[in-house]
Each structure stands twice: as structure tokens, then as C-alpha cells.
Amino acid sequence: LDFEVMSEIQQKAWIEAFKKIEWKSRLVLRGMSCLDDTSMITRKLTLNYLQSLDLSSCRNISSISALSEKCPYLEFLNLDRITSLKHIGYKSLMNRSDLPLSFSRLKHLSVNGCSNLAIVSLTCTQLKVLEANNCSNLSSFQYTFTPGLKELYLMEANSLKEATLDHFIEKCHQLKKLQVQGKLISHRATRGMYPHLLSSFFWNSPNMASKLVSTLDKKESFFYETGSNVDLPQVRGLCAVLNNENHCITTLNLGNNDIKNDSAERLAKITALKSLHLMNNRIGDMGALEFVGNSSLTELNL
């Protein structure tokens, strides 16, 4: 059903029709503009055993606190592009702060494109994936407790400070994958102070070599990807690190850059790599031929 093209009267009629169903697995209400609070659906629908809920593009929702109370079995929650959502948590008038919402079984939370979301305050001991890309006003993970988090996505979260990110990461002892953008580069994470972190994605990130140096204590191969305009000096720095340090890095992704033949010649001399991705660069036939003599590579993408 495409609720986005329906009038609010039609949307409400569907909610009334849905009252007859006991929702147990998945409910998709994407684009329902008639919803201004999740209590509307928790009052009308039977969601006690619901496991997956998609409320993406329900642009008028301002609170999800009712879901915490009425959906105890919820494992997946999609809140993408809800522009009216400013905080996730209980609003406390006494101390003027957001108290954490509790979802005991939630494993995946997506708030991508919630451009006015400023505060995330959650207690989710089972949460594995948190997606908060393009949340330009996100500035706080106040009181958030997600010890089992394994994947964190924060592209274009430009209001979030490094100190806030570091404080949050240090409580996520199982975090394996981190995606951040540009200036939002966690110095503590890139200095290897979180040995559990195995994969990072640094988009448009300067000083790649210094960030790569910090990963050399990882016990498993490290995947480093960048979308900045990598130049020859940066490639020299990367090659120096990978050729001279004792490390476990076996995969390097430098796709979507401006790497030319002279840089390809240097990259071809790195013998520690097993997998090298250089797609969408400016490497010609002469640069490609430089890799012929590299017997260590088992995967090369030009």
C-alpha cells in the first residue's frame, strides 16, 4: 500500500481496517502523514507481539514513547525521514532532559534522514545496528546504553562532536563497524583505542595515512575506505605505512578518487595486501600493468 499518495481520511480508514488483525511479524505504515504520535496506532492496533515496524516518512510523528510500552517484542524499527522527530526518549519536565526509552528486544534501529533529531536516549541491551545517517542536528546520545551494538552509521551527522562520539563508542564493547564522515573522525577510535573495532569507513577524510597507522594493532584484517580526492602525497604516506609497519591489514579500498598511474605504481609494490579496490579512479593501461608483478594480491578491482 502506498500511503503517501492517500489522503489522511483514507489513511485513517486503513488504520480502522487494521484493527481486525493481530500483528505479530511485520507492519509497514510508511508515509502515513495522519500519524502525529505513535500512541494513535498503539491504542487502535494489537501490537503486543509485533517484531518489525516501518514508520519511515511518517513525517508528522513527534514521539515514539508509546512503542516502548506497547511493543515489547519489537526487534526492527524504521523511523527514516521523520522530520518532526526531535528526540527519542521520555521528556522529563522535572530535570528538562530526555530519559531513555527501553526496548528490551530491539536489534535494529534506523533513523536515517531525521534532519531535526537532536537527542537519542535509549536503553537497548540487544541492539546490534544503529543507523543515523543524514541526521544533521544529532548532537547527543544522552544516557544511551547499547552494550551489544555491532554496527554504527553516522554519515552527515555534522552536529555530533568527537568527544560525544568517543564517549558513546567506549561503552559499545562489541562494536565492529563504524561509518562516519569528514570531520567526525573519532581520534580515539582511529588510534586503536578500541581493539574490537574491525571495520571503519572514512568518507572525505583527510590525513589518511595517520588514521591508517592507528589501526595496525588490529588482530584481523582492516577495511579502510575513503571517497576523498586522494593525491600522490597521501598515497605515499599510505604506502610507507603498509610497507614498513607490522600490521594485519589485508584489504584496502580507495575507490572513487583521483588516483593516477604514478600512484598506482606505488600501490602495486605493497606486498601485504590481499585485496585492493581502486574502481572509479584515473588509472590507465600503464598503471594497470604495474600490478602484474604483485603475486600477493588475490583480488584487484580497477
N, C-alpha and C positions, 0 to 999 in steps of 0.2 A: 504494500500500500504506500502511495506517495502522499503523505500528509501535508507536505509543503505546498501543494497546489490546491488543497482543500480550504474551504472557509472554516472559521472557528466553530460555527454551528455544526458543520459536517464532522469536524474532529471530535467534538463533544458527543455527537451521536455514536461515533465508533467506540468511544470510551464506555458509553452506556451498554453497547453491544458486547463489549469485552467482559462485562460484569458476570456473564454467564459461564466464563471459563476460569478454571483453576490453573493459574500459570505456574508451571514447575520448571521448565527448562529455559526458554528464551522468549523475551518480549522486546519487540522493536517499535518504538514510538518516535522515530527520527522525524524531526521537522514539525512537531506539534506546537504551534505557536500559542494555542489556548492554555497551555500549562504555565502557570506562574510560580507554582510551588509543587514539589513532589508529593505533598500531603494530599493533593487532589486525586492522584492515582492510588495512593496507599489506602485512602478512605473507600474508594469505589471498587478497586480490584483486589482479588485474592492473590497476594504475592508472597505468602508465608514461606513457600518452598522455591521461589524463583532463584535461578542460578545466574542468568545473564540478562542485563538490561541495557538497551541502547536508547539514550535520550539525546543523541547528537543533534545539533541545530535546533533544539527546542529553546529558542533564543531568549524567551522571557522568564525562564526558571532562575530564581534568585537564591533558593535554598534546597539542599538535599538532605537535611537532617531527618526527615520522616523516613527515608530509606534505611538509615541506620537502625531505626526502631522496628520497622515493619518487614524488612527483608533480611532475616538472619542468615540465610543460606546463599546470599549473593556472592558470586565469585568473579564476575566480569561486569564492569560498569563503564560505559562510554558516555562522556559528557562533552565531547568535542564541540567547539564552536558555539558554546552557550555564552553569549556576550553579556548577559545580565548577571552572571555568576561572579561575585566579587570575593567570596570567601567560602572555604569548605571547613566547617566546624560549627560548634554551637556558639551563638553570640551571647556573651555574658555581659549584662548591663552593670553588674557589680564591679568587675575589675576591668571592664572595657577591653576585653581580649577575646580571642576565639578559643574556646575549649575544644579539645579534639573529639571528632566523631569516631566511633568504634565500629569497625566491620570485621568480625571475627574470622570470616572465611574468604574475604575478598583477596583475589590473586592478581588481578589486572585492572588498573585504573588509568583511563585516558582522558585528559583534559586539554588536548591539543586545540589551539586556536581560541582559547578562552581569554580574549585580549584584555579583559578587565579584572581577571582573577589576580588577587594580590596575596592572599594567605591560604596556605594549605595546612590544616591542623587535623591530623589523623592518627589513630591507633589501629594499625592493621598488621598483626603479627604474621599473617600468611601472605602478605602482598609480595609478589615476585617482580612485577613490571609496573613502572610509573612513567607515563608519557605526558610531558608538559611542554611540547614544542610550541613555538609561536605564542607564548604567554608573556607578552611584553611588559606587563605590570607585576608579574610574580616577584615578590621580594622576600617572602618568609615561609619557612617550614615550621612555624611556631608549634612547639610541643609534639611534633610529628614523631611517631615511633614505628618504624618499619624494619625490624632487625633482620628479616629474611629477604629483603629486597635484592634482586639479582641484576635488574636492568633499569637504568635511569636515563631518560631522554629529555634534554633541556636546550634544544636548538632555539635560538632567538629569544631566550629568556633574559633580556638585556637589563632588567631591573634587579636581578639577583646578584648579590655581592659574593666575591670569592670566599670571604670568611663565613658567610651563611652556608654556602655550598660545602665547604670543608667540615663545618660543624655537623651538617646533616650526614655527609658521607662517612664520617668516623664512627657513626652509630650503625652503619649498614655493613656488618662484617661479612656478608655473603655476596656483596656487590661484585659482579663480573664484567658488566658492560656499562660504559658511561659515554654519552654523546652530549657534547657541549659546543658552543660556538664562540669564535673570535676571542673577545676579551674575557669571556667567562671561562678561564682556564684555571682549574684548581692546582695551585702550586704544590700543595702537599701531595695531591694525587700523582702529579707528574714527577715528583721527586721520589716516588717509590715508597711513600709512607703508608700506602695501602696495598700490601703484597697480594691481597686477594683479587685486586683489580687486574683482569687479564686482557681486556679489550677497551680501547678508547678511540673516539672519533673526534678529531680536532679539525673543524672546518674553518678555513680562513684564519689560520693560527700562525702568527709569526714565530721566529726562533725555534724552528722545528728540531734542530739538532740538540738544543739544550733540553727540550722536552723528551726527546728520544733517549738521551743519556740517562734520564731518571728511571727508565723502565728496565734497565739492564739486570736488575736483581730478580726479575720475574722467573718463576720456575717453569713456565710454559711459554710457548711462542706468543708474541705480542703483535696485535694487528693495529697498525697506525695508518690512519687515512687523513688526507688533507685536501682541501679544494682551493687553496690559495694559489697565487701566481708564483710558483716555486722558481727561483732563479739559480744560476750556476753557483754562487757562493753558498746558498742553502744546501744544494746537493753536495757540494764539497764537504760541508760540515757533517751531513748525514753519513757520507761515505767514510769519513775519518772515524766516526764513532763506531760504525758497524765493522770496520776492518781492524780496529785496534783494541776494542774492548771485549772482555769476556761476558758474553750475553747469550740469551736463548731466543732472540728474535729471529724468526724464520719467515715471516710474512710481512711484506711492505706494500702499501697501496699509495701511489702518488698520482692517481688518475685525475683527469680534468684540470690539468695545469698547463704550463707553458714550457715544458721540458723539451730541449732540442738535442741534436746529435752529440754535442760536446758533453752534455750532462749524461747522456746515455752511455757514453764511453766509460765514465767513472762508475756508474751504477753496475755496469757489466762486470766490473772487477771485484765486486763484493761476493765472496765465496760462502758466506754464512747463510744466505737466503735460499729458501726452497721455493718460495712463491713470490713473484714480483708482478704488480699490476700497474701498467703505465698507459692505460687506454685514454684516448682523447687528449693526447699531447701533440707535439710537433716533431716527432721522431721519424726521420725518413729512412730510406733503404740503407744508407751508410751507418746510421745509428743502430738499426736492427741487426746488422751484420756483426756488431761488436759483441753480441750475446752468443755467437756461435761457439766460442771457446769456453763458455761457462758451463762446466759439467755438473755443477751443484744444483742448478735450477731444474725443478721438475715441472714448474708451471710458470709460463711467461705470457702476459697479456699486453699486447701493444695496440 
